[in-house]
Amino acid sequence: MSLNRNEKAAVIEEVSAQVANAQSIIVAEYRGIDVASVTVLRKTARESGVYLRVLKNTLVRRSIAGTPFEGLTDKLTGPLIYAVSADPVAAAKVLSTFAKTNDKIVLKVGSLPNNLLDENGIKALATMPSREELLAKLLGTMQAPVAQFVRTLNEVPTKFVRGLAAVRDQKEAA
């Protein structure tokens, strides 16, 4: 279905807005995939906060012109699906996980700002923990010394109470 000039401008504007907030763009080829599989992929992407869309390559080239993702321009050929994410890892995880179970999706190229990734780079990126996981680990690491200190402080009165209870039990038995 052909788009008129105004519709193309609207698509370019929408994609440009997504790219402006993006930390990663992952591109995959999708030849011969059925509608049910694409629906599952889109649902997974939506839940992960990933903008997933099949777009005309010329419109994407115009959308990424002048951005840190401009290096993708030469790699955009064939029927492609684009995953754009504000989380550097989310888009790679969604497409990489889906590609494991569906051989019709082939990871083609990815990009972090000013950095191109091949298929192996995308898979490596997908294995990294997400931002939320890293923040949780950092918080746990920062909280561990404080928690240990509190447990140590709590141990002194606990031992004192146990000692008093032992003396009391000893006197009652005697």
C-alpha positions as CSV (number, residue, x, y, z in Angstrom):
1,M,0.0,0.0,0.0
2,S,1.5,3.3,-1.1
3,L,1.7,6.3,1.2
4,N,1.1,9.8,0.0
5,R,3.6,12.6,0.8
6,N,1.8,13.7,4.0
7,E,1.6,10.2,5.3
8,K,5.3,9.6,4.6
9,A,6.1,12.9,6.4
10,A,4.0,11.7,9.4
11,V,5.9,8.4,9.5
12,I,9.3,10.0,9.3
13,E,8.3,12.4,12.1
14,E,7.1,9.5,14.3
15,V,10.2,7.4,13.7
16,S,12.5,10.5,14.2
17,A,10.8,11.1,17.6
18,Q,11.5,7.4,18.6
19,V,15.1,7.6,17.4
20,A,15.7,10.9,19.3
21,N,15.0,9.0,22.6
22,A,16.6,5.8,21.5
23,Q,19.7,4.1,23.0
24,S,19.6,1.2,20.6
25,I,18.1,0.2,17.2
26,I,18.1,-3.4,16.2
27,V,17.2,-4.5,12.6
28,A,16.0,-8.0,11.6
29,E,14.9,-9.6,8.4
30,Y,11.5,-11.2,8.5
31,R,10.9,-13.2,5.3
32,G,8.0,-15.7,5.4
33,I,6.8,-15.1,9.0
34,D,3.2,-15.7,9.8
35,V,0.8,-13.2,11.3
36,A,0.4,-15.1,14.6
37,S,4.2,-15.0,15.2
38,V,4.4,-11.3,14.4
39,T,1.5,-10.7,16.8
40,V,3.4,-12.5,19.6
41,L,6.5,-10.6,18.8
42,R,4.7,-7.2,18.9
43,K,3.1,-8.1,22.2
44,T,6.5,-9.0,23.7
45,A,8.0,-5.8,22.4
46,R,5.2,-3.7,23.8
47,E,5.6,-5.2,27.2
48,S,9.3,-4.5,27.2
49,G,8.9,-0.9,26.1
50,V,10.3,-1.5,22.6
51,Y,9.0,0.4,19.6
52,L,8.7,-2.4,16.9
53,R,7.6,-1.6,13.4
54,V,7.9,-2.7,9.8
55,L,8.9,0.4,7.8
56,K,10.1,1.3,4.4
57,N,13.8,1.5,4.3
58,T,13.9,4.9,2.6
59,L,11.7,6.4,5.3
60,V,14.1,5.0,8.0
61,R,17.1,6.4,6.2
62,R,15.5,9.8,6.2
63,S,14.6,9.5,9.9
64,I,18.1,8.5,11.1
65,A,19.9,11.1,8.9
66,G,22.0,13.4,11.2
67,T,21.6,11.2,14.2
68,P,24.1,8.9,16.0
69,F,22.5,6.0,14.3
70,E,23.3,7.2,10.8
71,G,25.8,4.4,10.3
72,L,22.9,2.0,9.7
73,T,22.0,3.7,6.4
74,D,24.1,1.4,4.2
75,K,22.8,-1.8,5.9
76,L,19.1,-1.2,5.3
77,T,18.1,-3.5,2.4
78,G,15.4,-6.1,2.1
79,P,12.2,-6.6,4.2
80,L,13.2,-5.4,7.6
81,I,11.6,-5.0,11.0
82,Y,12.9,-2.3,13.3
83,A,13.1,-2.4,17.1
84,V,13.9,0.9,18.8
85,S,14.4,1.2,22.5
86,A,15.4,3.7,25.2
87,D,16.9,0.8,27.1
88,P,20.1,-0.2,25.3
89,V,19.4,-3.9,26.0
90,A,15.6,-4.3,25.6
91,A,15.4,-4.3,21.8
92,A,18.2,-6.8,21.5
93,K,16.7,-9.1,24.1
94,V,13.2,-9.0,22.4
95,L,14.4,-9.8,18.9
96,S,17.2,-12.2,19.9
97,T,14.9,-14.2,22.2
98,F,12.3,-14.4,19.4
99,A,14.8,-15.4,16.8
100,K,15.8,-18.4,18.9
101,T,12.4,-19.9,18.6
102,N,11.5,-18.6,15.1
103,D,14.0,-19.2,12.3
104,K,12.1,-16.7,10.0
105,I,13.6,-13.8,12.0
106,V,17.2,-13.2,11.1
107,L,19.1,-10.6,13.1
108,K,20.8,-8.4,10.6
109,V,22.4,-5.3,12.2
110,G,22.1,-3.2,15.3
111,S,23.3,0.1,16.5
112,L,24.1,1.9,19.7
113,P,24.8,5.6,19.4
114,N,27.8,5.9,17.0
115,N,28.5,2.2,17.1
116,L,27.4,-0.6,14.7
117,L,26.8,-4.1,15.9
118,D,26.8,-7.3,13.9
119,E,24.7,-10.4,14.7
120,N,27.1,-11.6,17.3
121,G,27.2,-8.1,18.9
122,I,23.4,-8.1,19.1
123,K,23.4,-11.5,20.8
124,A,26.1,-10.3,23.3
125,L,24.1,-7.2,24.0
126,A,21.0,-9.4,24.6
127,T,22.8,-11.4,27.3
128,M,23.6,-8.3,29.3
129,P,21.4,-7.4,32.3
130,S,18.9,-4.6,31.7
131,R,19.2,-1.2,33.4
132,E,16.7,-2.1,36.1
133,E,18.6,-5.3,36.9
134,L,21.9,-3.4,37.2
135,L,20.3,-0.8,39.4
136,A,18.9,-3.5,41.7
137,K,22.3,-5.2,41.9
138,L,23.9,-1.8,42.7
139,L,21.3,-1.1,45.4
140,G,21.8,-4.5,46.9
141,T,25.6,-4.1,46.9
142,M,25.3,-0.6,48.6
143,Q,22.8,-1.9,51.1
144,A,24.8,-5.0,52.2
145,P,27.3,-3.4,54.5
146,V,24.5,-1.4,56.3
147,A,22.4,-4.6,56.7
148,Q,25.4,-6.5,58.1
149,F,26.1,-3.6,60.5
150,V,22.5,-3.7,61.8
151,R,22.6,-7.4,62.2
152,T,25.8,-7.1,64.2
153,L,24.4,-4.4,66.4
154,N,21.3,-6.5,67.0
155,E,23.3,-9.5,68.0
156,V,24.7,-7.9,71.2
157,P,21.3,-7.4,72.9
158,T,20.1,-10.8,71.6
159,K,23.0,-12.5,73.3
160,F,22.5,-10.6,76.5
161,V,18.8,-11.6,76.6
162,R,19.7,-15.3,75.9
163,G,22.3,-15.1,78.7
164,L,19.7,-13.7,81.1
165,A,17.2,-16.4,80.1
166,A,19.8,-19.1,80.7
167,V,20.6,-17.7,84.2
168,R,16.9,-17.5,85.0
169,D,16.3,-21.1,83.9
170,Q,19.3,-22.3,85.9
171,K,18.0,-20.6,89.1
172,E,14.5,-22.0,88.5
173,A,16.0,-25.5,88.1
174,A,18.0,-25.2,91.3
